């Protein structure tokens, strides 16, 4: 958001959501396998991977904080 000069309070309507940076599947493929993870691997409790039928597999993880929340 900093690169686009945006702060959370700049988004005030549904139309302004288009200003936000979104992660696309190509971003995940280009940083394969762990380039965009927002949690350190020590906090990961579950790792998921796609089959990669259209190229490199896509990886994503479930951090302990989210896993614990889901069990409540």
PDB file of N, H, CA, C and O in Angstrom:
ATOM      1  N   UNK A   1       0.823  -1.181   0.000  1.00  0.00           N
ATOM      2  CA  UNK A   1       0.000   0.000   0.000  1.00  0.00           C
ATOM      3  C   UNK A   1       0.872   1.253   0.000  1.00  0.00           C
ATOM      4  O   UNK A   1       0.500   2.273  -0.579  1.00  0.00           O
ATOM      5  N   UNK A   2       2.030   1.174   0.649  1.00  0.00           N
ATOM      6  H   UNK A   2       2.333   0.345   1.119  1.00  0.00           H
ATOM      7  CA  UNK A   2       2.931   2.328   0.674  1.00  0.00           C
ATOM      8  C   UNK A   2       3.385   2.699  -0.736  1.00  0.00           C
ATOM      9  O   UNK A   2       3.469   3.879  -1.075  1.00  0.00           O
ATOM     10  N   UNK A   3       3.678   1.686  -1.560  1.00  0.00           N
ATOM     11  H   UNK A   3       3.610   0.727  -1.285  1.00  0.00           H
ATOM     12  CA  UNK A   3       4.120   1.964  -2.934  1.00  0.00           C
ATOM     13  C   UNK A   3       3.066   2.725  -3.721  1.00  0.00           C
ATOM     14  O   UNK A   3       3.401   3.506  -4.612  1.00  0.00           O
ATOM     15  N   UNK A   4       1.802   2.508  -3.404  1.00  0.00           N
ATOM     16  H   UNK A   4       1.529   1.873  -2.681  1.00  0.00           H
ATOM     17  CA  UNK A   4       0.708   3.191  -4.099  1.00  0.00           C
ATOM     18  C   UNK A   4       0.257   4.453  -3.378  1.00  0.00           C
ATOM     19  O   UNK A   4      -0.673   5.126  -3.822  1.00  0.00           O
ATOM     20  N   UNK A   5       0.918   4.777  -2.258  1.00  0.00           N
ATOM     21  H   UNK A   5       1.673   4.230  -1.897  1.00  0.00           H
ATOM     22  CA  UNK A   5       0.572   5.980  -1.507  1.00  0.00           C
ATOM     23  C   UNK A   5      -0.783   5.871  -0.830  1.00  0.00           C
ATOM     24  O   UNK A   5      -1.489   6.871  -0.691  1.00  0.00           O
ATOM     25  N   UNK A   6      -1.156   4.663  -0.404  1.00  0.00           N
ATOM     26  H   UNK A   6      -0.583   3.852  -0.517  1.00  0.00           H
ATOM     27  CA  UNK A   6      -2.466   4.442   0.203  1.00  0.00           C
ATOM     28  C   UNK A   6      -2.350   4.142   1.692  1.00  0.00           C
ATOM     29  O   UNK A   6      -1.385   3.532   2.149  1.00  0.00           O
ATOM     30  N   UNK A   7      -3.343   4.581   2.422  1.00  0.00           N
ATOM     31  H   UNK A   7      -4.128   5.077   2.051  1.00  0.00           H
ATOM     32  CA  UNK A   7      -3.507   4.226   3.831  1.00  0.00           C
ATOM     33  C   UNK A   7      -4.901   3.620   3.966  1.00  0.00           C
ATOM     34  O   UNK A   7      -5.760   3.900   3.130  1.00  0.00           O
ATOM     35  N   UNK A   8      -5.158   2.801   4.987  1.00  0.00           N
ATOM     36  H   UNK A   8      -4.460   2.573   5.666  1.00  0.00           H
ATOM     37  CA  UNK A   8      -6.476   2.176   5.132  1.00  0.00           C
ATOM     38  C   UNK A   8      -7.632   3.174   5.071  1.00  0.00           C
ATOM     39  O   UNK A   8      -8.690   2.862   4.525  1.00  0.00           O
ATOM     40  N   UNK A   9      -7.439   4.353   5.619  1.00  0.00           N
ATOM     41  H   UNK A   9      -6.579   4.607   6.062  1.00  0.00           H
ATOM     42  CA  UNK A   9      -8.526   5.350   5.621  1.00  0.00           C
ATOM     43  C   UNK A   9      -8.800   5.945   4.242  1.00  0.00           C
ATOM     44  O   UNK A   9      -9.783   6.664   4.065  1.00  0.00           O
ATOM     45  N   UNK A  10      -7.939   5.652   3.261  1.00  0.00           N
ATOM     46  H   UNK A  10      -7.141   5.068   3.405  1.00  0.00           H
ATOM     47  CA  UNK A  10      -8.164   6.133   1.896  1.00  0.00           C
ATOM     48  C   UNK A  10      -9.240   5.335   1.164  1.00  0.00           C
ATOM     49  O   UNK A  10      -9.749   5.786   0.138  1.00  0.00           O
ATOM     50  N   UNK A  11      -9.587   4.184   1.664  1.00  0.00           N
ATOM     51  H   UNK A  11      -9.174   3.818   2.498  1.00  0.00           H
ATOM     52  CA  UNK A  11     -10.595   3.337   1.024  1.00  0.00           C
ATOM     53  C   UNK A  11     -11.914   3.569   1.750  1.00  0.00           C
ATOM     54  O   UNK A  11     -12.117   3.084   2.863  1.00  0.00           O
ATOM     55  N   UNK A  12     -12.804   4.313   1.111  1.00  0.00           N
ATOM     56  H   UNK A  12     -12.640   4.708   0.207  1.00  0.00           H
ATOM     57  CA  UNK A  12     -14.063   4.713   1.758  1.00  0.00           C
ATOM     58  C   UNK A  12     -15.308   4.202   1.038  1.00  0.00           C
ATOM     59  O   UNK A  12     -16.423   4.364   1.535  1.00  0.00           O
ATOM     60  N   UNK A  13     -15.128   3.595  -0.110  1.00  0.00           N
ATOM     61  H   UNK A  13     -14.223   3.463  -0.514  1.00  0.00           H
ATOM     62  CA  UNK A  13     -16.284   3.079  -0.850  1.00  0.00           C
ATOM     63  C   UNK A  13     -15.882   1.800  -1.572  1.00  0.00           C
ATOM     64  O   UNK A  13     -14.694   1.550  -1.773  1.00  0.00           O
ATOM     65  N   UNK A  14     -16.857   0.989  -1.961  1.00  0.00           N
ATOM     66  H   UNK A  14     -17.822   1.192  -1.797  1.00  0.00           H
ATOM     67  CA  UNK A  14     -16.531  -0.249  -2.691  1.00  0.00           C
ATOM     68  C   UNK A  14     -15.745   0.010  -3.987  1.00  0.00           C
ATOM     69  O   UNK A  14     -14.908  -0.804  -4.376  1.00  0.00           O
ATOM     70  N   UNK A  15     -16.013   1.127  -4.644  1.00  0.00           N
ATOM     71  H   UNK A  15     -16.693   1.788  -4.327  1.00  0.00           H
ATOM     72  CA  UNK A  15     -15.313   1.438  -5.897  1.00  0.00           C
ATOM     73  C   UNK A  15     -13.819   1.662  -5.663  1.00  0.00           C
ATOM     74  O   UNK A  15     -13.006   1.390  -6.546  1.00  0.00           O
ATOM     75  N   UNK A  16     -13.460   2.152  -4.491  1.00  0.00           N
ATOM     76  H   UNK A  16     -14.121   2.373  -3.773  1.00  0.00           H
ATOM     77  CA  UNK A  16     -12.059   2.448  -4.198  1.00  0.00           C
ATOM     78  C   UNK A  16     -11.241   1.197  -3.882  1.00  0.00           C
ATOM     79  O   UNK A  16     -10.017   1.269  -3.779  1.00  0.00           O
ATOM     80  N   UNK A  17     -11.899   0.066  -3.729  1.00  0.00           N
ATOM     81  H   UNK A  17     -12.894   0.007  -3.813  1.00  0.00           H
ATOM     82  CA  UNK A  17     -11.173  -1.188  -3.480  1.00  0.00           C
ATOM     83  C   UNK A  17     -10.248  -1.509  -4.653  1.00  0.00           C
ATOM     84  O   UNK A  17      -9.217  -2.159  -4.475  1.00  0.00           O
ATOM     85  N   UNK A  18     -10.612  -1.058  -5.839  1.00  0.00           N
ATOM     86  H   UNK A  18     -11.449  -0.530  -5.983  1.00  0.00           H
ATOM     87  CA  UNK A  18      -9.774  -1.306  -7.026  1.00  0.00           C
ATOM     88  C   UNK A  18      -8.394  -0.665  -6.894  1.00  0.00           C
ATOM     89  O   UNK A  18      -7.475  -1.056  -7.613  1.00  0.00           O
ATOM     90  N   UNK A  19      -8.224   0.299  -6.004  1.00  0.00           N
ATOM     91  H   UNK A  19      -8.971   0.616  -5.419  1.00  0.00           H
ATOM     92  CA  UNK A  19      -6.925   0.938  -5.782  1.00  0.00           C
ATOM     93  C   UNK A  19      -5.962   0.030  -5.018  1.00  0.00           C
ATOM     94  O   UNK A  19      -4.750   0.236  -5.064  1.00  0.00           O
ATOM     95  N   UNK A  20      -6.492  -0.968  -4.320  1.00  0.00           N
ATOM     96  H   UNK A  20      -7.477  -1.136  -4.283  1.00  0.00           H
ATOM     97  CA  UNK A  20      -5.671  -1.825  -3.472  1.00  0.00           C
ATOM     98  C   UNK A  20      -4.835  -2.799  -4.293  1.00  0.00           C
ATOM     99  O   UNK A  20      -5.278  -3.268  -5.341  1.00  0.00           O
ATOM    100  N   UNK A  21      -3.634  -3.104  -3.824  1.00  0.00           N
ATOM    101  H   UNK A  21      -3.274  -2.723  -2.972  1.00  0.00           H
ATOM    102  CA  UNK A  21      -2.823  -4.117  -4.512  1.00  0.00           C
ATOM    103  C   UNK A  21      -3.335  -5.520  -4.157  1.00  0.00           C
ATOM    104  O   UNK A  21      -3.537  -5.833  -2.984  1.00  0.00           O
ATOM    105  N   UNK A  22      -3.534  -6.328  -5.142  1.00  0.00           N
ATOM    106  H   UNK A  22      -3.370  -6.074  -6.095  1.00  0.00           H
ATOM    107  CA  UNK A  22      -4.008  -7.695  -4.920  1.00  0.00           C
ATOM    108  C   UNK A  22      -2.942  -8.690  -5.342  1.00  0.00           C
ATOM    109  O   UNK A  22      -2.192  -8.439  -6.286  1.00  0.00           O
ATOM    110  N   UNK A  23      -2.873  -9.801  -4.657  1.00  0.00           N
ATOM    111  H   UNK A  23      -3.482 -10.005  -3.891  1.00  0.00           H
ATOM    112  CA  UNK A  23      -1.970 -10.880  -5.032  1.00  0.00           C
ATOM    113  C   UNK A  23      -2.642 -11.711  -6.111  1.00  0.00           C
ATOM    114  O   UNK A  23      -3.795 -12.117  -5.970  1.00  0.00           O
ATOM    115  N   UNK A  24      -1.920 -11.955  -7.172  1.00  0.00           N
ATOM    116  H   UNK A  24      -0.983 -11.625  -7.286  1.00  0.00           H
ATOM    117  CA  UNK A  24      -2.439 -12.778  -8.260  1.00  0.00           C
ATOM    118  C   UNK A  24      -1.705 -14.117  -8.256  1.00  0.00           C
ATOM    119  O   UNK A  24      -0.634 -14.250  -7.664  1.00  0.00           O
ATOM    120  N   UNK A  25      -2.289 -15.092  -8.916  1.00  0.00           N
ATOM    121  H   UNK A  25      -3.159 -14.984  -9.397  1.00  0.00           H
ATOM    122  CA  UNK A  25      -1.678 -16.415  -8.946  1.00  0.00           C
ATOM    123  C   UNK A  25      -0.259 -16.361  -9.507  1.00  0.00           C
ATOM    124  O   UNK A  25       0.618 -17.099  -9.058  1.00  0.00           O
ATOM    125  N   UNK A  26      -0.036 -15.496 -10.478  1.00  0.00           N
ATOM    126  H   UNK A  26      -0.748 -14.896 -10.843  1.00  0.00           H
ATOM    127  CA  UNK A  26       1.310 -15.381 -11.050  1.00  0.00           C
ATOM    128  C   UNK A  26       2.317 -14.895 -10.009  1.00  0.00           C
ATOM    129  O   UNK A  26       3.487 -15.271 -10.069  1.00  0.00           O
ATOM    130  N   UNK A  27       1.885 -14.067  -9.055  1.00  0.00           N
ATOM    131  H   UNK A  27       0.934 -13.761  -9.006  1.00  0.00           H
ATOM    132  CA  UNK A  27       2.781 -13.638  -7.974  1.00  0.00           C
ATOM    133  C   UNK A  27       3.247 -14.829  -7.160  1.00  0.00           C
ATOM    134  O   UNK A  27       4.416 -14.908  -6.783  1.00  0.00           O
ATOM    135  N   UNK A  28       2.347 -15.748  -6.888  1.00  0.00           N
ATOM    136  H   UNK A  28       1.397 -15.684  -7.193  1.00  0.00           H
ATOM    137  CA  UNK A  28       2.700 -16.941  -6.125  1.00  0.00           C
ATOM    138  C   UNK A  28       3.647 -17.837  -6.910  1.00  0.00           C
ATOM    139  O   UNK A  28       4.612 -18.369  -6.362  1.00  0.00           O
ATOM    140  N   UNK A  29       3.363 -17.996  -8.193  1.00  0.00           N
ATOM    141  H   UNK A  29       2.580 -17.563  -8.638  1.00  0.00           H
ATOM    142  CA  UNK A  29       4.229 -18.837  -9.030  1.00  0.00           C
ATOM    143  C   UNK A  29       5.626 -18.239  -9.168  1.00  0.00           C
ATOM    144  O   UNK A  29       6.625 -18.957  -9.121  1.00  0.00           O
ATOM    145  N   UNK A  30       5.688 -16.911  -9.340  1.00  0.00           N
ATOM    146  H   UNK A  30       4.877 -16.327  -9.378  1.00  0.00           H
ATOM    147  CA  UNK A  30       6.974 -16.249  -9.575  1.00  0.00           C
ATOM    148  C   UNK A  30       7.871 -16.253  -8.346  1.00  0.00           C
ATOM    149  O   UNK A  30       9.086 -16.102  -8.480  1.00  0.00           O
ATOM    150  N   UNK A  31       7.318 -16.418  -7.167  1.00  0.00           N
ATOM    151  H   UNK A  31       6.331 -16.540  -7.057  1.00  0.00           H
ATOM    152  CA  UNK A  31       8.109 -16.411  -5.931  1.00  0.00           C
ATOM    153  C   UNK A  31       8.158 -17.798  -5.305  1.00  0.00           C
ATOM    154  O   UNK A  31       8.462 -17.940  -4.120  1.00  0.00           O
ATOM    155  N   UNK A  32       7.862 -18.804  -6.091  1.00  0.00           N
ATOM    156  H   UNK A  32       7.615 -18.688  -7.053  1.00  0.00           H
ATOM    157  CA  UNK A  32       7.817 -20.202  -5.674  1.00  0.00           C
ATOM    158  C   UNK A  32       9.098 -20.612  -4.964  1.00  0.00           C
ATOM    159  O   UNK A  32      10.163 -20.191  -5.414  1.00  0.00           O
ATOM    160  N   UNK A  33       9.084 -21.402  -3.887  1.00  0.00           N
ATOM    161  H   UNK A  33       8.219 -21.744  -3.521  1.00  0.00           H
ATOM    162  CA  UNK A  33       7.874 -21.855  -3.221  1.00  0.00           C
ATOM    163  C   UNK A  33       7.467 -21.017  -2.009  1.00  0.00           C
ATOM    164  O   UNK A  33       6.305 -21.081  -1.608  1.00  0.00           O
ATOM    165  N   UNK A  34       8.369 -20.234  -1.406  1.00  0.00           N
ATOM    166  H   UNK A  34       9.313 -20.182  -1.732  1.00  0.00           H
ATOM    167  CA  UNK A  34       8.023 -19.582  -0.148  1.00  0.00           C
ATOM    168  C   UNK A  34       8.193 -18.066  -0.170  1.00  0.00           C
ATOM    169  O   UNK A  34       8.288 -17.453   0.894  1.00  0.00           O
ATOM    170  N   UNK A  35       8.233 -17.452  -1.328  1.00  0.00           N
ATOM    171  H   UNK A  35       8.156 -17.950  -2.192  1.00  0.00           H
ATOM    172  CA  UNK A  35       8.580 -16.041  -1.431  1.00  0.00           C
ATOM    173  C   UNK A  35       7.624 -15.038  -0.821  1.00  0.00           C
ATOM    174  O   UNK A  35       8.078 -13.987  -0.369  1.00  0.00           O
ATOM    175  N   UNK A  36       6.337 -15.295  -0.781  1.00  0.00           N
ATOM    176  H   UNK A  36       5.968 -16.149  -1.149  1.00  0.00           H
ATOM    177  CA  UNK A  36       5.389 -14.298  -0.302  1.00  0.00           C
ATOM    178  C   UNK A  36       4.753 -14.643   1.041  1.00  0.00           C
ATOM    179  O   UNK A  36       3.787 -13.994   1.442  1.00  0.00           O
ATOM    180  N   UNK A  37       5.262 -15.629   1.731  1.00  0.00           N
ATOM    181  H   UNK A  37       6.047 -16.156   1.405  1.00  0.00           H
ATOM    182  CA  UNK A  37       4.661 -15.988   3.010  1.00  0.00           C
ATOM    183  C   UNK A  37       4.812 -14.840   3.997  1.00  0.00           C
ATOM    184  O   UNK A  37       5.887 -14.252   4.108  1.00  0.00           O
ATOM    185  N   UNK A  38       3.756 -14.524   4.702  1.00  0.00           N
ATOM    186  H   UNK A  38       2.882 -15.002   4.612  1.00  0.00           H
ATOM    187  CA  UNK A  38       3.762 -13.420   5.666  1.00  0.00           C
ATOM    188  C   UNK A  38       4.069 -13.896   7.080  1.00  0.00           C
ATOM    189  O   UNK A  38       4.228 -13.076   7.985  1.00  0.00           O
ATOM    190  N   UNK A  39       4.152 -15.183   7.281  1.00  0.00           N
ATOM    191  H   UNK A  39       4.022 -15.849   6.546  1.00  0.00           H
ATOM    192  CA  UNK A  39       4.456 -15.741   8.600  1.00  0.00           C
ATOM    193  C   UNK A  39       5.765 -16.513   8.520  1.00  0.00           C
ATOM    194  O   UNK A  39       6.047 -17.157   7.509  1.00  0.00           O
ATOM    195  N   UNK A  40       6.562 -16.452   9.576  1.00  0.00           N
ATOM    196  H   UNK A  40       6.333 -15.929  10.397  1.00  0.00           H
ATOM    197  CA  UNK A  40       7.783 -17.258   9.576  1.00  0.00           C
ATOM    198  C   UNK A  40       7.449 -18.752   9.596  1.00  0.00           C
ATOM    199  O   UNK A  40       6.435 -19.156  10.167  1.00  0.00           O
ATOM    200  N   UNK A  41       8.282 -19.551   8.988  1.00  0.00           N
ATOM    201  H   UNK A  41       9.106 -19.223   8.525  1.00  0.00           H
ATOM    202  CA  UNK A  41       8.014 -20.988   8.900  1.00  0.00           C
ATOM    203  C   UNK A  41       7.862 -21.640  10.277  1.00  0.00           C
ATOM    204  O   UNK A  41       7.182 -22.660  10.392  1.00  0.00           O
ATOM    205  N   UNK A  42       8.476 -21.080  11.321  1.00  0.00           N
ATOM    206  H   UNK A  42       9.029 -20.252  11.227  1.00  0.00           H
ATOM    207  CA  UNK A  42       8.342 -21.664  12.662  1.00  0.00           C
ATOM    208  C   UNK A  42       6.904 -21.580  13.169  1.00  0.00           C
ATOM    209  O   UNK A  42       6.529 -22.323  14.076  1.00  0.00           O
ATOM    210  N   UNK A  43       6.084 -20.676  12.592  1.00  0.00           N
ATOM    211  H   UNK A  43       6.389 -20.073  11.855  1.00  0.00           H
ATOM    212  CA  UNK A  43       4.690 -20.522  13.004  1.00  0.00           C
ATOM    213  C   UNK A  43       3.716 -21.317  12.148  1.00  0.00           C
ATOM    214  O   UNK A  43       2.511 -21.303  12.399  1.00  0.00           O
ATOM    215  N   UNK A  44       4.223 -22.002  11.152  1.00  0.00           N
ATOM    216  H   UNK A  44       5.202 -22.014  10.948  1.00  0.00           H
ATOM    217  CA  UNK A  44       3.367 -22.737  10.221  1.00  0.00           C
ATOM    218  C   UNK A  44       2.974 -24.087  10.821  1.00  0.00           C
ATOM    219  O   UNK A  44       3.824 -24.837  11.301  1.00  0.00           O
ATOM    220  N   UNK A  45       1.671 -24.383  10.786  1.00  0.00           N
ATOM    221  H   UNK A  45       0.980 -23.773  10.397  1.00  0.00           H
ATOM    222  CA  UNK A  45       1.200 -25.681  11.259  1.00  0.00           C
ATOM    223  C   UNK A  45       0.651 -26.529  10.120  1.00  0.00           C
ATOM    224  O   UNK A  45       0.468 -27.737  10.269  1.00  0.00           O
ATOM    225  N   UNK A  46       0.393 -25.897   8.990  1.00  0.00           N
ATOM    226  H   UNK A  46       0.542 -24.916   8.869  1.00  0.00           H
ATOM    227  CA  UNK A  46      -0.147 -26.638   7.858  1.00  0.00           C
ATOM    228  C   UNK A  46       0.310 -25.978   6.567  1.00  0.00           C
ATOM    229  O   UNK A  46       0.243 -24.756   6.434  1.00  0.00           O
ATOM    230  N   UNK A  47       0.768 -26.771   5.626  1.00  0.00           N
ATOM    231  H   UNK A  47       0.822 -27.763   5.734  1.00  0.00           H
ATOM    232  CA  UNK A  47       1.240 -26.278   4.342  1.00  0.00           C
ATOM    233  C   UNK A  47       0.401 -26.934   3.257  1.00  0.00           C
ATOM    234  O   UNK A  47       0.225 -28.152   3.252  1.00  0.00           O
ATOM    235  N   UNK A  48      -0.114 -26.132   2.342  1.00  0.00           N
ATOM    236  H   UNK A  48       0.029 -25.143   2.346  1.00  0.00           H
ATOM    237  CA  UNK A  48      -0.961 -26.620   1.251  1.00  0.00           C
ATOM    238  C   UNK A  48      -0.237 -26.366  -0.067  1.00  0.00           C
ATOM    239  O   UNK A  48       0.547 -25.424  -0.176  1.00  0.00           O
ATOM    240  N   UNK A  49      -0.493 -27.185  -1.045  1.00  0.00           N
ATOM    241  H   UNK A  49      -1.130 -27.951  -0.957  1.00  0.00           H
ATOM    242  CA  UNK A  49       0.109 -26.992  -2.360  1.00  0.00           C
ATOM    243  C   UNK A  49      -0.875 -27.460  -3.431  1.00  0.00           C
ATOM    244  O   UNK A  49      -1.541 -28.483  -3.274  1.00  0.00           O
ATOM    245  N   UNK A  50      -0.958 -26.690  -4.530  1.00  0.00           N
ATOM    246  H   UNK A  50      -0.417 -25.858  -4.657  1.00  0.00           H
ATOM    247  CA  UNK A  50      -1.809 -27.095  -5.652  1.00  0.00           C
ATOM    248  C   UNK A  50      -1.097 -28.191  -6.432  1.00  0.00           C
ATOM    249  O   UNK A  50       0.074 -28.480  -6.185  1.00  0.00           O
ATOM    250  N   UNK A  51      -1.802 -28.792  -7.366  1.00  0.00           N
ATOM    251  H   UNK A  51      -2.753 -28.557  -7.567  1.00  0.00           H
ATOM    252  CA  UNK A  51      -1.210 -29.866  -8.171  1.00  0.00           C
ATOM    253  C   UNK A  51      -0.228 -29.333  -9.201  1.00  0.00           C
ATOM    254  O   UNK A  51       0.618 -30.082  -9.690  1.00  0.00           O
ATOM    255  N   UNK A  52      -0.324 -28.057  -9.538  1.00  0.00           N
ATOM    256  H   UNK A  52      -1.011 -27.449  -9.141  1.00  0.00           H
ATOM    257  CA  UNK A  52       0.589 -27.493 -10.524  1.00  0.00           C
ATOM    258  C   UNK A  52       0.288 -27.915 -11.943  1.00  0.00           C
ATOM    259  O   UNK A  52       1.195 -27.959 -12.773  1.00  0.00           O
ATOM    260  N   UNK A  53      -0.962 -28.226 -12.246  1.00  0.00           N
ATOM    261  H   UNK A  53      -1.699 -28.191 -11.571  1.00  0.00           H
ATOM    262  CA  UNK A  53      -1.299 -28.730 -13.584  1.00  0.00           C
ATOM    263  C   UNK A  53      -1.074 -27.705 -14.687  1.00  0.00           C
ATOM    264  O   UNK A  53      -0.930 -28.087 -15.848  1.00  0.00           O
ATOM    265  N   UNK A  54      -1.038 -26.398 -14.358  1.00  0.00           N
ATOM    266  H   UNK A  54      -1.155 -26.088 -13.415  1.00  0.00           H
ATOM    267  CA  UNK A  54      -0.811 -25.386 -15.392  1.00  0.00           C
ATOM    268  C   UNK A  54       0.564 -24.746 -15.264  1.00  0.00           C
ATOM    269  O   UNK A  54       0.798 -23.676 -15.825  1.00  0.00           O
ATOM    270  N   UNK A  55       1.463 -25.372 -14.547  1.00  0.00           N
ATOM    271  H   UNK A  55       1.273 -26.242 -14.092  1.00  0.00           H
ATOM    272  CA  UNK A  55       2.810 -24.823 -14.355  1.00  0.00           C
ATOM    273  C   UNK A  55       3.341 -25.220 -12.997  1.00  0.00           C
ATOM    274  O   UNK A  55       3.128 -26.341 -12.535  1.00  0.00           O
ATOM    275  N   UNK A  56       4.039 -24.286 -12.357  1.00  0.00           N
ATOM    276  H   UNK A  56       4.211 -23.375 -12.732  1.00  0.00           H
ATOM    277  CA  UNK A  56       4.559 -24.555 -11.023  1.00  0.00           C
ATOM    278  C   UNK A  56       3.407 -24.672 -10.029  1.00  0.00           C
ATOM    279  O   UNK A  56       2.411 -23.961 -10.165  1.00  0.00           O
ATOM    280  N   UNK A  57       3.518 -25.544  -9.040  1.00  0.00           N
ATOM    281  H   UNK A  57       4.327 -26.121  -8.930  1.00  0.00           H
ATOM    282  CA  UNK A  57       2.488 -25.607  -8.002  1.00  0.00           C
ATOM    283  C   UNK A  57       2.454 -24.303  -7.205  1.00  0.00           C
ATOM    284  O   UNK A  57       3.474 -23.625  -7.082  1.00  0.00           O
ATOM    285  N   UNK A  58       1.293 -23.951  -6.668  1.00  0.00           N
ATOM    286  H   UNK A  58       0.465 -24.502  -6.768  1.00  0.00           H
ATOM    287  CA  UNK A  58       1.151 -22.796  -5.786  1.00  0.00           C
ATOM    288  C   UNK A  58       1.127 -23.294  -4.352  1.00  0.00           C
ATOM    289  O   UNK A  58       0.453 -24.278  -4.046  1.00  0.00           O
ATOM    290  N   UNK A  59       1.864 -22.619  -3.464  1.00  0.00           N
ATOM    291  H   UNK A  59       2.412 -21.820  -3.712  1.00  0.00           H
ATOM    292  CA  UNK A  59       1.951 -22.997  -2.061  1.00  0.00           C
ATOM    293  C   UNK A  59       1.253 -21.952  -1.205  1.00  0.00           C
ATOM    294  O   UNK A  59       1.309 -20.764  -1.523  1.00  0.00           O
ATOM    295  N   UNK A  60       0.609 -22.358  -0.148  1.00  0.00           N
ATOM    296  H   UNK A  60       0.563 -23.323   0.111  1.00  0.00           H
ATOM    297  CA  UNK A  60       0.098 -21.437   0.863  1.00  0.00           C
ATOM    298  C   UNK A  60       0.094 -22.153   2.196  1.00  0.00           C
ATOM    299  O   UNK A  60       0.122 -23.383   2.248  1.00  0.00           O
ATOM    300  N   UNK A  61       0.060 -21.393   3.267  1.00  0.00           N
ATOM    301  H   UNK A  61       0.038 -20.394   3.225  1.00  0.00           H
ATOM    302  CA  UNK A  61       0.216 -21.991   4.585  1.00  0.00           C
ATOM    303  C   UNK A  61      -0.876 -21.543   5.539  1.00  0.00           C
ATOM    304  O   UNK A  61      -1.584 -20.568   5.289  1.00  0.00           O
ATOM    305  N   UNK A  62      -0.996 -22.272   6.634  1.00  0.00           N
ATOM    306  H   UNK A  62      -0.420 -23.064   6.838  1.00  0.00           H
ATOM    307  CA  UNK A  62      -1.892 -21.892   7.720  1.00  0.00           C
ATOM    308  C   UNK A  62      -1.027 -21.669   8.951  1.00  0.00           C
ATOM    309  O   UNK A  62      -0.454 -22.618   9.486  1.00  0.00           O
ATOM    310  N   UNK A  63      -0.924 -20.402   9.414  1.00  0.00           N
ATOM    311  H   UNK A  63      -1.389 -19.631   8.980  1.00  0.00           H
ATOM    312  CA  UNK A  63      -0.146 -20.142  10.619  1.00  0.00           C
ATOM    313  C   UNK A  63      -0.866 -20.636  11.876  1.00  0.00           C
ATOM    314  O   UNK A  63      -2.088 -20.781  11.882  1.00  0.00           O
ATOM    315  N   UNK A  64      -0.115 -20.887  12.917  1.00  0.00           N
ATOM    316  H   UNK A  64       0.878 -20.770  12.913  1.00  0.00           H
ATOM    317  CA  UNK A  64      -0.651 -21.391  14.178  1.00  0.00           C
ATOM    318  C   UNK A  64      -1.799 -20.520  14.695  1.00  0.00           C
ATOM    319  O   UNK A  64      -2.792 -21.047  15.197  1.00  0.00           O
ATOM    320  N   UNK A  65      -1.679 -19.206  14.578  1.00  0.00           N
ATOM    321  H   UNK A  65      -0.873 -18.777  14.170  1.00  0.00           H
ATOM    322  CA  UNK A  65      -2.700 -18.298  15.096  1.00  0.00           C
ATOM    323  C   UNK A  65      -4.054 -18.568  14.431  1.00  0.00           C
ATOM    324  O   UNK A  65      -5.072 -18.617  15.121  1.00  0.00           O
ATOM    325  N   UNK A  66      -4.083 -18.740  13.126  1.00  0.00           N
ATOM    326  H   UNK A  66      -3.255 -18.700  12.566  1.00  0.00           H
ATOM    327  CA  UNK A  66      -5.331 -19.004  12.410  1.00  0.00           C
ATOM    328  C   UNK A  66      -5.826 -20.413  12.717  1.00  0.00           C
ATOM    329  O   UNK A  66      -7.023 -20.615  12.925  1.00  0.00           O
ATOM    330  N   UNK A  67      -4.927 -21.381  12.747  1.00  0.00           N
ATOM    331  H   UNK A  67      -3.955 -21.217  12.578  1.00  0.00           H
ATOM    332  CA  UNK A  67      -5.301 -22.772  13.052  1.00  0.00           C
ATOM    333  C   UNK A  67      -5.968 -22.854  14.414  1.00  0.00           C
ATOM    334  O   UNK A  67      -6.999 -23.509  14.562  1.00  0.00           O
ATOM    335  N   UNK A  68      -5.390 -22.193  15.412  1.00  0.00           N
ATOM    336  H   UNK A  68      -4.552 -21.660  15.292  1.00  0.00           H
ATOM    337  CA  UNK A  68      -5.951 -22.215  16.774  1.00  0.00           C
ATOM    338  C   UNK A  68      -7.315 -21.530  16.805  1.00  0.00           C
ATOM    339  O   UNK A  68      -8.237 -21.999  17.472  1.00  0.00           O
ATOM    340  N   UNK A  69      -7.435 -20.418  16.081  1.00  0.00           N
ATOM    341  H   UNK A  69      -6.686 -20.037  15.539  1.00  0.00           H
ATOM    342  CA  UNK A  69      -8.718 -19.713  16.036  1.00  0.00           C
ATOM    343  C   UNK A  69      -9.808 -20.610  15.441  1.00  0.00           C
ATOM    344  O   UNK A  69     -10.940 -20.609  15.925  1.00  0.00           O
ATOM    345  N   UNK A  70      -9.478 -21.367  14.410  1.00  0.00           N
ATOM    346  H   UNK A  70      -8.559 -21.368  14.017  1.00  0.00           H
ATOM    347  CA  UNK A  70     -10.438 -22.245  13.762  1.00  0.00           C
ATOM    348  C   UNK A  70     -10.899 -23.393  14.639  1.00  0.00           C
ATOM    349  O   UNK A  70     -11.971 -23.952  14.407  1.00  0.00           O
ATOM    350  N   UNK A  71     -10.113 -23.758  15.642  1.00  0.00           N
ATOM    351  H   UNK A  71      -9.242 -23.304  15.830  1.00  0.00           H
ATOM    352  CA  UNK A  71     -10.479 -24.861  16.527  1.00  0.00           C
ATOM    353  C   UNK A  71     -11.407 -24.441  17.650  1.00  0.00           C
ATOM    354  O   UNK A  71     -11.976 -25.288  18.340  1.00  0.00           O
ATOM    355  N   UNK A  72     -11.563 -23.146  17.837  1.00  0.00           N
ATOM    356  H   UNK A  72     -11.101 -22.458  17.278  1.00  0.00           H
ATOM    357  CA  UNK A  72     -12.415 -22.667  18.926  1.00  0.00           C
ATOM    358  C   UNK A  72     -13.877 -22.843  18.636  1.00  0.00           C
ATOM    359  O   UNK A  72     -14.717 -22.486  19.462  1.00  0.00           O
TER     360      UNK A  72
END
